[in-house]
Amino acid sequence: MKLTRRNILATAAAAVLLAQPLAAQAQQLPRNVRLVIGSKSTGGDTYQNSAIVAEALSEHLGINVKVDAVGASEAFKILERDSRGTTIMIFHDQSYLANLYGVPGYDDPFEKYTVGPSVAINPGNAYLVAADSPYGSMEDILKAAEKGERIRVAIQPGGVSEIGFSALKNAARVRAPGSEANIVPVNTGSQSDKNQAMWDDLADVINGSIQANEQFTQLPADDAKAMRFVWITARPETIAQAPAEGMGKTSRDQLLGFTSPATSVTLDGTSDFTFDKEFFFLYNKDMDPAIVAQIDTALTEIFAAGKIQERQKEAFFIPNFLPSQEAQAHLSAKRDTYAKVIAEISGD
């Protein structure tokens, strides 16, 4: 090779690079990071939770992490195209539940992407009835199904809204095989659509949330919009970490009355079904493992400091940091449990 100034400089630069420790050569998060989320709303729980985490990462690492609410389909497309670490994603259980339910556009995230650390739980997933409903509890609802009564449940199909409905059908099947046919879906869209289905007497039970529906549980019983909680799907250990004042005028102790074991929706005749809505990172499959490790390390230090937990609880999120490998194992096992529930009621 002919020696030139360019060749000499290139050879010297390569020698310096090779002399560095491998850790120093590893790719790091870029200065500007786009954090896409599986929601188009900037007022919902996904954006709110992601903004808290993005701000903490920005401050801790001295970079700019910007949340971009592009929606699930677009977020997955963007993530698939970018392996540099310039784009990362936060979403929740919808990412794998929609795949289990066969929703178009949702690949298996455990195969298509790299599942990263979990950061928080929204403990609010709930089921409600009208204040004047003859059903005072989930036990009443399951017994009514056993007697042949048709129970109409308003849900948004294909994910977080539907998994509790699937669990209810499964519990009916376990308790009295055949009675699950009396638990029927009323497929709607947004939370306001589900509420309206109840008010229009199109549904006996609706999927809702503590945050969105607690206000209706405080209305006078004779108000046409008044509701009552009958089930909160979160684990009791999750609700127990919420602030003592709970949400609105419903205390933490009152909320615990709607979780297992006080409110039982059986999974298999022995244990109860529970569901926490968990938020976690997703990465491009080919992203440098060093970046995964960098985010794990940063979040470990952030959660050890304790400030982020205070912010999360102020927003009625439950802190739930698990580094990538632990989160992958936990969420994969969770996915497998729900896959069995869905298969049982679908006859697969």
C-alpha positions in Angstrom: 0.0 0.0 0.0 1.4 3.4 -1.0 2.0 5.5 2.1 0.1 8.8 2.0 -0.8 11.4 4.7 -4.4 10.1 4.6 -3.3 6.4 5.1 -0.9 7.3 7.9 -3.6 9.3 9.8 -6.2 6.5 9.3 -3.7 3.9 10.5 -2.9 6.0 13.6 -6.6 6.5 14.4 -7.3 2.8 14.1 -4.4 2.0 16.4 -5.7 4.5 19.0 -9.2 3.0 18.8 -7.9 -0.6 19.2 -5.9 0.5 22.2 -9.0 1.7 24.0 -11.0 -0.6 26.3 -14.0 -2.3 24.6 -16.4 -0.3 26.9 -15.0 2.9 25.6 -15.6 1.8 22.0 -19.2 0.8 22.7 -21.9 2.9 21.2 -23.7 5.3 23.6 -27.1 7.0 23.5 -27.0 9.9 21.0 -27.3 13.5 22.2 -30.9 13.7 20.9 -33.2 10.8 21.4 -36.7 10.4 20.1 -38.9 8.5 22.6 -41.9 7.3 20.6 -45.0 6.0 22.5 -47.9 3.8 21.5 -50.4 6.5 21.9 -51.4 9.6 20.0 -52.7 11.4 23.1 -50.6 13.9 25.0 -53.0 13.8 27.9 -53.2 10.1 28.6 -51.3 7.9 31.0 -48.7 6.6 28.4 -47.6 10.2 27.6 -47.6 11.3 31.2 -45.6 8.3 32.4 -43.2 8.5 29.5 -42.6 12.2 30.1 -41.6 11.6 33.7 -39.1 9.0 32.6 -37.8 11.0 29.7 -37.2 14.0 31.9 -35.3 11.9 34.4 -33.1 10.3 31.8 -32.4 13.7 30.2 -31.2 15.2 33.5 -29.2 12.1 34.5 -27.4 11.6 31.2 -27.2 15.2 30.1 -29.0 14.4 26.8 -32.3 15.5 25.2 -35.0 12.8 25.3 -38.2 14.0 23.6 -41.5 12.2 23.9 -43.3 11.8 20.5 -47.0 10.6 20.7 -47.2 8.9 17.3 -49.5 6.0 18.1 -48.7 2.3 18.2 -48.6 1.4 14.5 -46.4 4.4 13.6 -44.2 3.9 16.7 -43.4 0.3 15.8 -42.6 1.3 12.2 -40.3 4.0 13.3 -38.6 1.8 15.8 -38.1 -1.0 13.2 -36.2 1.4 10.9 -33.8 2.8 13.5 -31.2 0.6 15.2 -28.9 3.5 16.2 -30.5 4.3 19.5 -31.8 7.6 18.1 -35.3 6.2 18.5 -36.5 4.2 21.5 -40.1 3.4 22.6 -42.2 3.1 25.7 -45.5 1.2 25.6 -47.5 -1.1 27.9 -49.1 -4.5 27.9 -51.1 -3.6 24.8 -48.0 -4.4 22.8 -48.3 -8.1 23.4 -52.0 -8.4 24.2 -53.0 -7.0 20.8 -50.8 -9.6 19.2 -52.5 -12.4 21.3 -55.9 -11.1 20.2 -54.8 -11.0 16.6 -55.1 -7.3 16.0 -53.5 -6.4 12.6 -50.2 -4.5 12.8 -49.1 -6.0 16.1 -46.2 -8.4 15.8 -45.0 -10.4 18.8 -42.8 -7.8 20.6 -40.7 -10.5 22.2 -39.6 -11.7 18.8 -39.7 -8.5 16.7 -38.1 -6.1 19.2 -36.0 -6.1 22.3 -38.0 -5.7 25.5 -36.3 -3.3 27.8 -36.8 -2.3 31.5 -40.2 -1.7 33.1 -40.6 1.6 34.8 -44.2 2.0 36.2 -47.7 0.5 36.7 -51.0 2.3 36.1 -53.1 0.5 38.7 -56.4 1.9 37.5 -57.8 -0.8 35.2 -61.4 -1.4 36.6 -64.9 -2.7 35.9 -68.0 -0.8 36.9 -71.8 -1.1 36.9 -74.5 1.5 37.1 -75.4 2.7 40.6 -78.9 1.1 40.3 -77.6 -2.1 38.9 -78.9 -5.3 40.5 -75.3 -6.6 40.5 -73.6 -5.5 43.6 -70.4 -7.5 43.1 -68.4 -9.7 40.7 -69.8 -12.7 42.6 -73.4 -11.5 41.7 -72.4 -11.2 38.1 -70.9 -14.7 37.9 -73.8 -16.2 39.7 -76.2 -14.4 37.3 -74.3 -15.9 34.3 -74.6 -19.4 36.0 -78.4 -18.8 36.1 -78.5 -18.0 32.4 -78.7 -14.3 32.6 -77.0 -12.4 29.8 -74.3 -10.0 31.0 -73.3 -7.4 28.5 -69.8 -6.0 29.0 -68.6 -2.8 27.2 -65.0 -3.0 26.2 -62.6 -1.7 23.5 -61.5 -4.9 21.9 -58.0 -6.1 21.3 -55.9 -5.4 24.4 -55.9 -3.9 27.9 -59.6 -3.1 27.9 -60.4 -6.7 26.8 -58.2 -8.8 29.0 -60.4 -8.4 32.1 -63.4 -9.4 30.0 -61.5 -12.5 28.9 -60.7 -13.2 32.5 -64.4 -12.8 33.5 -65.5 -15.3 30.8 -62.7 -17.7 31.9 -63.8 -17.5 35.5 -67.4 -18.3 34.5 -66.1 -21.3 32.5 -64.1 -22.5 35.5 -66.9 -22.1 37.9 -69.8 -23.4 35.8 -68.7 -24.7 32.3 -71.0 -23.3 29.7 -72.0 -20.2 31.6 -69.2 -18.2 29.9 -71.5 -18.0 26.9 -73.7 -15.6 28.9 -70.8 -13.1 29.3 -71.0 -11.1 26.0 -69.0 -8.2 24.7 -70.3 -4.8 23.7 -67.4 -3.6 21.5 -67.0 0.1 21.6 -64.1 2.6 21.3 -63.0 5.2 23.8 -63.8 5.5 27.5 -66.5 7.9 26.8 -68.1 5.4 24.4 -68.0 2.7 27.1 -69.6 5.1 29.6 -72.3 6.0 27.1 -73.1 2.3 26.5 -73.9 2.0 30.2 -76.0 5.2 30.2 -77.9 4.1 27.1 -78.6 0.7 28.8 -76.6 -1.1 26.1 -74.2 -2.6 28.7 -74.5 -4.0 32.2 -70.8 -3.7 33.0 -68.1 -1.5 31.5 -64.4 -1.5 31.5 -63.1 1.7 32.9 -60.4 3.1 35.1 -60.0 4.5 38.6 -58.7 7.8 37.2 -61.5 8.3 34.6 -64.5 6.8 36.4 -64.0 7.5 40.1 -65.8 10.8 39.7 -69.0 9.0 38.6 -68.9 6.8 41.7 -69.3 9.9 43.8 -72.6 11.0 42.2 -75.9 10.7 44.1 -77.3 7.2 43.6 -80.3 8.6 41.7 -78.1 10.4 39.2 -78.4 8.7 35.7 -74.6 8.8 35.3 -73.8 7.3 38.8 -71.6 4.2 38.8 -70.1 1.7 41.2 -66.8 -0.1 41.1 -67.1 -3.9 41.2 -63.6 -5.0 40.3 -60.1 -3.5 40.1 -57.8 -5.9 38.2 -54.5 -4.8 39.8 -52.7 -7.0 42.3 -53.5 -6.0 45.9 -49.7 -5.5 46.4 -49.8 -2.8 43.7 -52.8 -0.9 45.1 -51.2 -1.1 48.5 -48.4 1.1 47.2 -50.8 3.9 46.1 -51.1 7.0 48.3 -53.3 6.4 51.3 -55.8 9.0 50.1 -56.3 6.9 46.9 -58.0 8.7 44.1 -60.6 11.5 44.4 -62.8 10.6 47.3 -62.1 6.9 47.2 -59.3 5.9 49.7 -56.7 3.3 49.1 -58.4 1.0 51.6 -61.7 1.3 49.7 -59.9 0.5 46.5 -58.4 -2.6 48.0 -61.9 -3.9 48.6 -62.3 -4.3 44.8 -59.0 -6.2 44.3 -58.2 -9.9 45.0 -58.8 -11.6 47.4 -61.7 -9.3 48.6 -63.1 -9.4 45.1 -62.3 -12.8 43.5 -62.3 -13.5 39.8 -60.7 -17.0 39.6 -58.0 -17.9 37.2 -58.0 -21.6 37.6 -60.2 -22.5 40.5 -57.2 -22.0 42.9 -55.7 -18.6 42.3 -57.3 -15.3 41.3 -56.7 -13.5 38.0 -54.9 -10.1 38.3 -53.7 -7.6 35.8 -51.3 -4.7 36.3 -51.0 -2.3 33.3 -47.2 -2.0 33.1 -45.1 0.4 31.1 -41.8 -0.7 29.6 -39.2 0.1 27.0 -39.0 -1.4 23.6 -35.9 -1.3 21.3 -34.9 -2.1 17.8 -33.7 -5.7 17.7 -30.3 -4.7 16.3 -29.7 -1.8 18.7 -26.2 -2.0 20.3 -26.5 -4.0 23.6 -24.2 -1.3 25.1 -27.1 1.2 24.8 -29.5 -1.2 26.5 -27.0 -1.5 29.3 -26.5 2.2 29.5 -30.3 2.8 29.9 -30.5 0.0 32.5 -27.6 1.6 34.5 -29.1 5.1 34.3 -32.5 3.9 35.4 -31.0 1.9 38.2 -29.3 5.0 39.5 -32.3 7.2 38.9 -34.6 4.9 40.9 -32.0 4.5 43.6 -32.1 8.2 44.1 -35.8 8.1 44.8 -37.0 11.3 43.3 -38.7 9.7 40.3 -40.9 7.5 42.5 -42.3 10.6 44.2 -43.3 12.1 40.8 -44.8 8.8 39.7 -47.0 8.4 42.8 -48.1 12.1 42.5 -49.5 11.1 39.1 -51.1 7.9 40.5 -48.5 5.6 39.0 -46.8 2.8 41.0 -43.0 2.7 40.6 -42.0 -0.6 39.0 -38.4 -0.6 37.8 -37.0 -3.9 36.6 -33.8 -3.9 34.5 -34.1 -5.4 31.0 -33.4 -9.1 31.7 -35.7 -9.2 34.7 -38.4 -7.3 32.8 -38.2 -9.6 29.9 -38.6 -12.7 32.1 -41.5 -11.1 34.1 -43.4 -9.8 31.1 -42.9 -13.0 29.0 -44.4 -15.1 31.9 -47.2 -12.7 32.2 -47.9 -12.9 28.5 -47.9 -16.7 28.6 -50.5 -16.7 31.4 -52.9 -14.4 29.5 -52.3 -16.4 26.3 -53.7 -19.4 28.1 -56.8 -17.5 29.3 -57.5 -16.2 25.8 -57.0 -19.7 24.3 -59.4 -21.3 26.9 -62.3 -19.0 26.1 -61.7 -19.1 22.3 -61.5 -22.8 22.2 -58.0 -22.8 20.6 
